[in-house]
Amino acid sequence: MKPDDSPTDIESLRKLLVEAQDRAESALHARRIALEEKELAEQRAAELSTTIASQRQQLDKQEQTIKELLASLRGKRRERVDPNQLLMFDLGELEAVIEEAAEEELPARRKRRRGHGRRLIPDHLPEVEVVHELPESQRLCPHDGQPMQMIRYEISKQLEYEPSKMKVIVHKRAVYGCSTKHDEAKLLTAPKPPQPIEKGLAGPGLLAAVTVGKFGDHLPGYRLEDIFSRHRVPIRRSTIFDWLAGAADLAELLVNRMAERMRASKVVHTDDTQVKLIDYAIRGTRTARFWAYVGDRDHPYTVYDFTETRERAGPQRFLKSFRGYLQADAYGGYDGIYLESGGDIIEVACWTHCRRYWWKAREQDPPRAHYALAVINKLYEVEREAKSLDTAARQQLRAERSAPLVERLEEWLRSQDPLPKSLIAKAVTYTTNQWRALTRFLEDGDLSIDNNLSERTVKPVAIGRKNWLFVGSAKAGQRAARLMSLVASCKANRVEPWAYLRDVFTQLPLGADIDSLLPDRWLAAHPEHRWVIADQREQERQAKGNL
């Protein structure tokens, strides 16, 4: 509209005003729609970012799970921390804590391979001489052709093996009768000594052999069948299992005494592992548990218990009379035991369990994970030095060197605010929740920094489980726990198990004093049966001196 064309009447002006208002409202409406679409887009973007972050976290978790599964398939690897990785992060803060860690954790130099060398052949082995001579035609002097005289022997020795022998013990009981005729004839018969299994075929040595084979060498029944078949003695596995049941029943009082003595310990280590239990009601299997309880050096017995579930009632019943420190993992069932004991049972946690959480988080959050790992490694460095000290000196060393490290780690943990549900959050949460129990080892030199002792004790059960697969009933599980206790306590006391069990199965039917058959006391009376290979393995393990 041109200026000179402007309307002059009121109606036209009103019409123009309405049109202008409509255009303004349309513009405002379009602007509102645009703003709403923008807000919606921003909301969608935020939701998408949250979804992406969640999916990324799930992906990281899945990748970590895959790595752990692959690692388990490839076999266990040492959890070593590269000091070069440690020093990539927060150098100033780490320096005071791990000033020497780099030297300790540098990749080990290639070790010089040790030669096999010559080991002394034990003196107690019988010797069989084999003389090697030249035929007379080859004994002639090469110079004058005269017969040469034998002047000495070149002697070398080798170890030879013959399969273990089986023999039959024929018990001949003399029967006496009077040569004079009497109205009532009466015969006298020499008594037969009580046997491990009354009217059973197996003697003490054979019972000891199947017990060690089953629970020391972890052999399933069919392999024991194979071993005996090589002697041309067909012994079916059902018969072997009957013998093991009889041996376990015979040893019940002895194992109960070991458990009683073990519960008198100042410190008890415990751990558990699962086993399949046949349940005929469901025509399948369910998960049961073997629990290992390890006494202290004054009560050196390892006792296993079997329960059909992992409920708290199992360890609570077993530890009913125990008063002292209980070192275990963070299984929630123990919490009620600690509370209901009224302070008589004191919780001690495991730094090895704690370390595993930080180890798993090292790739997701390297700076924080490696900081915690560095501190824990320093704690174990102190423990390696403290191992050879007496109780008081060990506690003093920990107070001087470990306590400051623990205080520094606690202060650092309080400053952390990790992403929820992340691996680093799990590590922080586990460590802070277990802090009081984790630091309890500083209170007493008799306490250990970790629960590795009982973890090593349940490993043989895991090995055996792969071979014998399951237990046939709850009663069979209880019997297995007794025989496992005897074999494990032999190992703990460096007692050769077959010699010990043969004597135990001989003496128990005769009513021998139970305390004299405790492994440590039995070894004191039979030092010739010390298990030397166990000493050598322990020395090798200590020489490694690492986690």
PLY file of the C-alpha trace (Angstrom):
ply
format ascii 1.0
element vertex 547
property float x
property float y
property float z
element edge 546
property int vertex1
property int vertex2
end_header
0.00 0.00 0.00
1.34 3.36 -0.97
1.28 6.25 1.53
-1.34 8.12 -0.42
-3.48 4.96 -0.57
-3.87 4.74 3.23
-7.44 4.13 4.28
-9.21 6.98 5.98
-12.35 5.31 7.24
-12.45 3.57 10.62
-13.64 0.23 9.25
-10.65 -0.11 6.99
-8.28 0.77 9.80
-9.91 -1.84 12.03
-9.52 -4.44 9.34
-5.84 -3.66 8.94
-5.34 -3.86 12.70
-6.96 -7.31 12.85
-4.74 -8.53 10.03
-1.65 -7.21 11.83
-2.72 -8.94 15.04
-3.25 -12.22 13.19
0.21 -11.96 11.67
1.73 -11.23 15.10
-0.10 -14.17 16.69
1.05 -16.45 13.88
4.62 -15.29 14.39
4.35 -15.83 18.15
2.84 -19.28 17.59
5.61 -20.18 15.19
8.16 -18.93 17.71
6.57 -21.02 20.49
6.64 -24.09 18.29
10.27 -23.43 17.45
11.13 -23.04 21.13
9.25 -26.22 22.01
11.02 -28.10 19.26
14.33 -26.73 20.49
13.59 -27.78 24.07
12.48 -31.19 22.85
15.65 -31.54 20.80
17.78 -30.53 23.79
15.90 -33.01 25.98
16.37 -35.73 23.41
20.06 -34.87 23.14
20.43 -35.09 26.92
18.60 -38.41 27.01
20.72 -39.65 24.14
23.89 -38.61 25.96
22.70 -40.45 29.06
21.89 -43.52 26.97
25.27 -43.38 25.26
27.04 -43.04 28.62
25.04 -45.95 30.01
25.73 -48.09 26.96
29.40 -47.15 27.09
29.51 -48.21 30.74
27.77 -51.49 29.90
30.16 -52.03 27.01
33.14 -51.39 29.28
31.70 -53.85 31.78
31.15 -56.48 29.09
34.66 -55.96 27.72
36.05 -56.37 31.24
34.01 -59.56 31.69
35.32 -60.91 28.39
38.90 -60.12 29.43
38.42 -61.88 32.77
36.88 -64.92 31.09
39.70 -65.07 28.56
42.23 -64.73 31.37
40.59 -67.60 33.25
40.70 -69.76 30.11
44.36 -69.01 29.57
45.20 -69.75 33.17
45.96 -67.59 36.17
48.46 -64.81 35.71
50.35 -62.83 38.30
48.66 -59.50 39.01
51.67 -57.30 38.40
51.52 -53.54 38.20
53.84 -51.83 35.73
55.56 -48.96 37.61
55.81 -47.02 34.37
52.01 -46.98 34.28
51.88 -45.87 37.89
54.15 -42.93 37.27
52.09 -41.64 34.35
49.55 -40.30 36.83
49.77 -37.72 39.59
53.51 -37.90 40.04
53.65 -35.54 42.98
51.14 -37.45 45.06
52.47 -40.86 44.21
56.09 -40.02 44.89
55.82 -40.10 48.67
53.93 -43.38 48.66
55.78 -45.43 46.05
59.26 -43.99 46.05
60.71 -47.47 45.86
57.90 -49.26 44.04
59.36 -48.64 40.61
62.50 -50.55 41.49
60.49 -53.46 42.87
58.01 -53.71 40.01
60.38 -53.29 37.07
60.14 -56.24 34.69
62.25 -58.97 36.19
65.58 -59.63 34.57
65.77 -62.89 32.78
66.75 -65.42 35.37
69.62 -67.71 34.69
68.23 -71.18 34.25
69.39 -73.37 37.05
70.92 -76.67 36.17
69.27 -79.83 37.35
72.34 -80.80 39.39
72.68 -84.00 41.39
70.39 -84.64 44.30
71.33 -87.09 46.99
69.48 -90.39 46.87
67.85 -91.06 50.25
69.81 -93.50 52.40
66.77 -95.53 53.43
66.14 -96.91 49.95
67.28 -100.50 49.33
70.06 -100.93 46.80
70.29 -103.63 44.14
73.73 -104.09 42.61
74.01 -104.84 38.91
77.58 -105.79 37.92
78.61 -105.14 34.33
81.66 -107.14 33.14
83.46 -107.54 29.86
83.55 -110.96 28.21
86.91 -112.73 28.73
87.78 -112.26 25.07
87.61 -108.48 25.52
89.76 -108.34 28.69
93.06 -108.75 26.85
95.78 -106.12 27.05
96.08 -104.32 23.70
99.90 -104.24 24.09
100.90 -107.82 24.98
97.62 -109.74 24.73
97.75 -110.89 28.38
94.48 -111.18 30.43
93.79 -107.95 32.39
92.82 -107.96 36.07
89.76 -106.14 37.42
91.12 -103.31 39.59
87.97 -101.32 40.55
84.39 -100.48 39.63
83.06 -97.30 38.08
79.96 -96.72 40.16
76.88 -94.74 39.18
73.43 -94.77 40.69
69.95 -94.34 39.27
66.51 -94.38 40.80
64.19 -97.14 39.66
60.51 -97.61 40.28
58.40 -100.67 40.93
54.64 -100.34 41.21
53.41 -100.47 44.79
52.75 -104.01 45.85
49.62 -105.56 47.23
49.67 -108.57 49.49
47.24 -110.74 51.36
47.40 -110.88 55.15
46.23 -114.31 56.28
44.98 -114.20 59.86
45.37 -117.66 61.40
43.68 -117.80 64.79
44.88 -120.75 66.82
42.09 -122.94 68.14
42.81 -125.04 71.24
41.02 -128.13 72.43
41.61 -130.52 75.32
42.87 -134.01 74.42
40.90 -135.46 77.31
37.30 -136.25 76.57
34.80 -134.24 78.57
31.04 -134.27 78.66
31.02 -130.77 77.20
33.79 -130.08 74.72
35.13 -126.53 74.88
37.47 -124.86 72.41
39.62 -121.80 72.98
40.37 -119.48 70.04
42.99 -116.74 69.94
41.30 -113.35 69.42
41.81 -111.35 66.25
42.82 -107.71 66.82
40.06 -105.19 66.05
40.15 -104.11 62.41
39.48 -100.68 60.85
36.35 -102.02 59.17
34.96 -105.03 60.99
34.70 -108.00 58.62
36.02 -105.71 55.89
38.51 -106.76 53.26
40.71 -103.66 53.37
43.62 -103.46 55.79
44.91 -100.19 57.33
47.49 -99.62 54.59
44.95 -100.09 51.81
42.47 -97.78 53.54
45.23 -95.19 53.85
46.08 -95.59 50.15
42.52 -95.01 48.91
42.09 -92.06 51.30
45.26 -90.36 50.07
44.39 -91.22 46.48
40.92 -89.74 46.75
41.54 -86.70 48.94
45.28 -86.10 48.59
45.81 -86.89 44.92
42.19 -86.02 43.99
41.61 -89.21 42.00
38.08 -90.17 40.96
36.87 -93.68 41.65
37.50 -95.06 38.19
41.18 -94.05 38.33
41.58 -95.88 41.62
39.99 -98.87 39.89
42.60 -98.56 37.12
45.46 -98.42 39.62
44.37 -101.59 41.38
43.66 -103.34 38.09
47.34 -102.96 37.19
47.98 -105.31 40.12
45.39 -107.68 38.65
43.14 -106.98 41.63
39.67 -105.94 40.43
38.28 -103.59 43.08
35.15 -101.77 41.98
34.66 -98.13 42.86
31.49 -98.93 44.82
33.64 -101.06 47.13
36.22 -98.28 47.42
33.50 -95.80 48.39
32.25 -98.21 51.06
35.77 -98.39 52.45
36.06 -94.60 52.50
32.76 -94.37 54.35
34.03 -96.85 56.94
37.32 -94.97 57.31
35.48 -91.66 57.79
33.22 -93.14 60.47
36.25 -94.61 62.23
38.00 -91.21 62.22
35.02 -89.19 63.48
36.22 -88.87 67.08
39.73 -87.88 65.97
38.46 -85.18 63.58
36.07 -83.87 66.24
39.03 -83.55 68.60
40.99 -81.68 65.92
38.05 -79.29 65.48
37.82 -78.77 69.24
41.53 -77.95 69.43
41.32 -75.70 66.37
38.51 -73.67 67.95
40.85 -72.90 70.86
42.99 -70.82 68.47
43.50 -67.11 68.91
43.09 -66.64 65.15
41.06 -68.82 62.77
41.13 -68.42 58.99
38.11 -69.58 57.02
36.90 -69.77 53.45
34.38 -71.83 51.54
33.94 -73.35 48.11
30.99 -74.86 46.32
30.38 -78.47 45.34
27.54 -80.19 43.53
25.29 -82.30 45.73
23.02 -84.93 44.19
19.42 -84.28 45.17
17.28 -87.31 44.39
14.10 -85.35 45.17
14.64 -83.10 42.15
16.51 -85.74 40.14
19.42 -83.38 39.70
22.07 -81.51 41.63
22.16 -78.41 43.76
24.99 -76.35 45.18
26.38 -77.29 48.58
29.48 -76.02 50.40
32.74 -77.18 51.91
34.06 -74.78 54.57
37.73 -74.79 55.56
38.79 -73.67 59.05
42.51 -73.24 59.74
43.88 -72.93 63.27
46.87 -70.88 64.43
50.41 -72.12 65.01
49.57 -73.41 68.50
46.60 -75.36 67.13
47.84 -76.39 63.67
44.80 -78.22 62.37
42.78 -77.74 59.20
39.20 -78.90 59.55
36.56 -78.99 56.83
32.83 -78.82 57.35
30.09 -79.68 54.86
26.77 -77.86 54.60
23.93 -78.23 52.14
23.61 -74.45 51.71
25.66 -71.30 52.25
23.38 -70.07 54.99
24.88 -68.45 58.08
23.71 -71.36 60.25
26.59 -73.55 59.00
29.58 -71.48 60.17
27.61 -70.21 63.15
27.10 -73.77 64.41
30.70 -74.77 63.73
32.16 -71.67 65.45
29.76 -71.70 68.40
32.48 -72.16 71.03
35.14 -70.09 69.25
36.40 -66.86 70.80
38.99 -64.84 68.94
39.84 -63.29 65.57
38.08 -64.69 62.50
39.78 -63.85 59.21
37.44 -64.33 56.28
36.08 -62.72 53.13
33.25 -60.20 53.13
30.46 -62.81 52.93
27.41 -61.25 54.56
26.60 -64.37 56.56
29.56 -63.69 58.85
28.15 -60.29 59.89
25.47 -61.90 62.04
28.10 -64.14 63.64
30.20 -61.12 64.61
27.18 -59.26 65.99
25.67 -62.15 67.93
29.01 -63.04 69.51
28.91 -59.80 71.46
32.47 -58.96 70.49
33.86 -62.42 71.25
34.46 -63.06 67.54
36.33 -60.21 65.88
36.34 -59.67 62.12
39.62 -59.49 60.20
39.36 -58.75 56.47
41.63 -59.65 53.57
43.76 -57.18 51.61
44.10 -59.66 48.75
40.32 -59.52 48.21
40.50 -55.73 48.38
43.35 -55.59 45.91
41.36 -57.59 43.33
38.74 -54.85 43.14
41.38 -52.24 42.34
43.10 -54.58 39.91
39.86 -55.03 37.94
39.40 -51.24 37.78
42.90 -50.45 36.55
41.98 -50.18 32.84
38.75 -48.29 33.37
40.29 -45.72 35.73
44.10 -46.08 35.67
45.06 -43.05 37.82
43.01 -43.98 40.86
43.33 -47.75 40.54
47.11 -47.64 40.27
47.39 -45.26 43.19
45.57 -47.73 45.47
47.53 -50.66 44.04
50.79 -48.85 44.75
49.85 -48.32 48.40
48.77 -51.95 48.79
52.01 -53.14 47.22
53.92 -51.09 49.78
51.94 -52.75 52.57
52.96 -56.16 51.26
56.57 -55.03 51.07
56.42 -54.39 54.81
54.82 -57.81 55.34
57.67 -59.55 53.54
60.11 -57.96 55.95
57.86 -58.70 58.94
57.40 -62.39 58.17
60.60 -63.50 59.89
60.01 -61.36 63.00
58.36 -62.35 66.26
54.88 -61.09 67.15
55.95 -57.95 69.02
58.55 -56.91 66.46
56.09 -57.47 63.62
53.50 -55.26 65.28
56.10 -52.56 65.88
57.25 -52.61 62.25
53.66 -52.30 61.07
53.06 -49.36 63.39
56.10 -47.56 62.02
55.68 -48.26 58.31
52.25 -49.68 57.49
50.08 -47.42 59.65
51.14 -44.19 57.84
50.37 -45.81 54.48
46.95 -46.90 55.71
46.17 -43.41 57.03
47.18 -41.84 53.73
45.00 -44.25 51.78
42.02 -43.59 54.06
42.35 -39.82 53.57
42.56 -40.29 49.81
39.49 -42.57 49.76
37.39 -39.90 51.47
38.15 -37.47 48.65
36.94 -39.81 45.90
33.58 -39.46 44.16
33.56 -42.04 41.37
30.81 -42.65 38.83
28.16 -44.93 40.39
28.23 -48.60 39.35
31.68 -48.23 37.81
34.46 -50.65 38.67
36.35 -47.93 40.51
33.19 -47.18 42.54
32.97 -50.84 43.52
36.61 -50.75 44.62
36.11 -47.60 46.69
32.89 -48.94 48.23
34.37 -52.33 49.13
37.46 -50.76 50.68
35.56 -48.18 52.73
32.92 -50.68 53.88
35.60 -53.13 55.03
38.00 -50.48 56.35
37.79 -51.34 60.06
38.34 -55.03 59.39
41.03 -54.35 56.78
43.12 -52.31 59.22
42.72 -54.72 62.13
45.97 -56.49 61.23
47.74 -53.42 62.65
46.40 -54.24 66.13
48.16 -57.55 66.71
51.31 -59.10 65.28
49.63 -62.52 65.21
47.14 -61.33 62.61
47.75 -61.71 58.89
47.31 -59.02 56.27
45.26 -61.40 54.13
43.29 -64.63 54.11
45.51 -66.39 51.58
46.10 -69.27 54.00
42.50 -70.46 53.90
42.20 -69.68 50.19
45.08 -72.08 49.58
43.29 -74.61 51.77
40.14 -74.68 49.62
42.08 -74.93 46.35
42.60 -78.70 46.70
38.82 -79.05 47.03
38.39 -77.17 43.76
40.97 -79.44 42.11
39.26 -82.54 43.44
35.86 -81.22 42.40
36.95 -81.23 38.76
37.74 -84.93 39.06
35.06 -86.40 41.30
32.44 -83.83 40.16
29.91 -84.16 43.00
29.06 -85.74 46.36
26.34 -88.36 46.43
24.54 -87.28 49.60
24.78 -84.97 52.59
26.18 -87.84 54.66
28.80 -88.51 51.99
29.75 -84.83 52.11
30.23 -84.98 55.87
32.38 -88.10 55.55
34.44 -86.51 52.80
34.99 -83.46 55.02
36.45 -85.68 57.77
38.92 -87.44 55.50
39.86 -84.14 53.84
40.56 -82.77 57.32
43.00 -85.59 58.07
44.88 -85.20 54.77
44.98 -81.38 54.96
46.18 -81.41 58.58
48.97 -83.79 57.56
50.02 -81.28 54.92
49.83 -78.39 57.39
52.10 -80.25 59.83
54.51 -81.69 57.21
53.40 -85.25 57.93
53.62 -87.91 55.22
49.91 -88.76 54.96
49.99 -92.45 54.03
52.23 -93.45 56.94
50.11 -91.37 59.32
46.77 -92.70 58.12
47.95 -96.30 58.14
48.89 -95.95 61.80
45.69 -94.04 62.62
43.53 -96.74 61.03
45.53 -99.33 62.97
45.41 -97.59 66.35
41.85 -96.26 66.44
40.19 -99.72 66.55
42.48 -100.60 69.46
41.20 -97.66 71.50
44.39 -95.60 71.31
44.59 -92.21 73.01
43.03 -89.72 70.59
45.40 -86.87 71.45
48.42 -89.01 70.60
47.03 -89.35 67.07
46.76 -85.60 66.42
49.07 -84.97 63.43
51.53 -82.64 65.18
51.86 -84.91 68.21
52.07 -88.03 66.07
54.94 -86.48 64.08
56.81 -85.69 67.30
56.72 -89.43 68.07
57.50 -90.46 64.46
59.98 -87.88 63.10
61.09 -90.30 60.38
57.77 -89.65 58.64
58.25 -85.92 58.14
57.09 -84.98 54.66
60.25 -83.39 53.26
58.76 -82.34 49.92
56.26 -80.13 51.76
59.17 -78.32 53.43
60.85 -77.77 50.07
57.68 -76.40 48.49
57.13 -74.01 51.37
60.69 -72.72 51.05
60.20 -72.19 47.32
56.93 -70.34 47.91
58.50 -68.08 50.51
61.44 -67.39 48.22
59.09 -65.91 45.64
57.98 -63.43 48.28
55.26 -61.82 46.18
51.50 -61.56 46.17
0 1
1 2
2 3
3 4
4 5
5 6
6 7
7 8
8 9
9 10
10 11
11 12
12 13
13 14
14 15
15 16
16 17
17 18
18 19
19 20
20 21
21 22
22 23
23 24
24 25
25 26
26 27
27 28
28 29
29 30
30 31
31 32
32 33
33 34
34 35
35 36
36 37
37 38
38 39
39 40
40 41
41 42
42 43
43 44
44 45
45 46
46 47
47 48
48 49
49 50
50 51
51 52
52 53
53 54
54 55
55 56
56 57
57 58
58 59
59 60
60 61
61 62
62 63
63 64
64 65
65 66
66 67
67 68
68 69
69 70
70 71
71 72
72 73
73 74
74 75
75 76
76 77
77 78
78 79
79 80
80 81
81 82
82 83
83 84
84 85
85 86
86 87
87 88
88 89
89 90
90 91
91 92
92 93
93 94
94 95
95 96
96 97
97 98
98 99
99 100
100 101
101 102
102 103
103 104
104 105
105 106
106 107
107 108
108 109
109 110
110 111
111 112
112 113
113 114
114 115
115 116
116 117
117 118
118 119
119 120
120 121
121 122
122 123
123 124
124 125
125 126
126 127
127 128
128 129
129 130
130 131
131 132
132 133
133 134
134 135
135 136
136 137
137 138
138 139
139 140
140 141
141 142
142 143
143 144
144 145
145 146
146 147
147 148
148 149
149 150
150 151
151 152
152 153
153 154
154 155
155 156
156 157
157 158
158 159
159 160
160 161
161 162
162 163
163 164
164 165
165 166
166 167
167 168
168 169
169 170
170 171
171 172
172 173
173 174
174 175
175 176
176 177
177 178
178 179
179 180
180 181
181 182
182 183
183 184
184 185
185 186
186 187
187 188
188 189
189 190
190 191
191 192
192 193
193 194
194 195
195 196
196 197
197 198
198 199
199 200
200 201
201 202
202 203
203 204
204 205
205 206
206 207
207 208
208 209
209 210
210 211
211 212
212 213
213 214
214 215
215 216
216 217
217 218
218 219
219 220
220 221
221 222
222 223
223 224
224 225
225 226
226 227
227 228
228 229
229 230
230 231
231 232
232 233
233 234
234 235
235 236
236 237
237 238
238 239
239 240
240 241
241 242
242 243
243 244
244 245
245 246
246 247
247 248
248 249
249 250
250 251
251 252
252 253
253 254
254 255
255 256
256 257
257 258
258 259
259 260
260 261
261 262
262 263
263 264
264 265
265 266
266 267
267 268
268 269
269 270
270 271
271 272
272 273
273 274
274 275
275 276
276 277
277 278
278 279
279 280
280 281
281 282
282 283
283 284
284 285
285 286
286 287
287 288
288 289
289 290
290 291
291 292
292 293
293 294
294 295
295 296
296 297
297 298
298 299
299 300
300 301
301 302
302 303
303 304
304 305
305 306
306 307
307 308
308 309
309 310
310 311
311 312
312 313
313 314
314 315
315 316
316 317
317 318
318 319
319 320
320 321
321 322
322 323
323 324
324 325
325 326
326 327
327 328
328 329
329 330
330 331
331 332
332 333
333 334
334 335
335 336
336 337
337 338
338 339
339 340
340 341
341 342
342 343
343 344
344 345
345 346
346 347
347 348
348 349
349 350
350 351
351 352
352 353
353 354
354 355
355 356
356 357
357 358
358 359
359 360
360 361
361 362
362 363
363 364
364 365
365 366
366 367
367 368
368 369
369 370
370 371
371 372
372 373
373 374
374 375
375 376
376 377
377 378
378 379
379 380
380 381
381 382
382 383
383 384
384 385
385 386
386 387
387 388
388 389
389 390
390 391
391 392
392 393
393 394
394 395
395 396
396 397
397 398
398 399
399 400
400 401
401 402
402 403
403 404
404 405
405 406
406 407
407 408
408 409
409 410
410 411
411 412
412 413
413 414
414 415
415 416
416 417
417 418
418 419
419 420
420 421
421 422
422 423
423 424
424 425
425 426
426 427
427 428
428 429
429 430
430 431
431 432
432 433
433 434
434 435
435 436
436 437
437 438
438 439
439 440
440 441
441 442
442 443
443 444
444 445
445 446
446 447
447 448
448 449
449 450
450 451
451 452
452 453
453 454
454 455
455 456
456 457
457 458
458 459
459 460
460 461
461 462
462 463
463 464
464 465
465 466
466 467
467 468
468 469
469 470
470 471
471 472
472 473
473 474
474 475
475 476
476 477
477 478
478 479
479 480
480 481
481 482
482 483
483 484
484 485
485 486
486 487
487 488
488 489
489 490
490 491
491 492
492 493
493 494
494 495
495 496
496 497
497 498
498 499
499 500
500 501
501 502
502 503
503 504
504 505
505 506
506 507
507 508
508 509
509 510
510 511
511 512
512 513
513 514
514 515
515 516
516 517
517 518
518 519
519 520
520 521
521 522
522 523
523 524
524 525
525 526
526 527
527 528
528 529
529 530
530 531
531 532
532 533
533 534
534 535
535 536
536 537
537 538
538 539
539 540
540 541
541 542
542 543
543 544
544 545
545 546
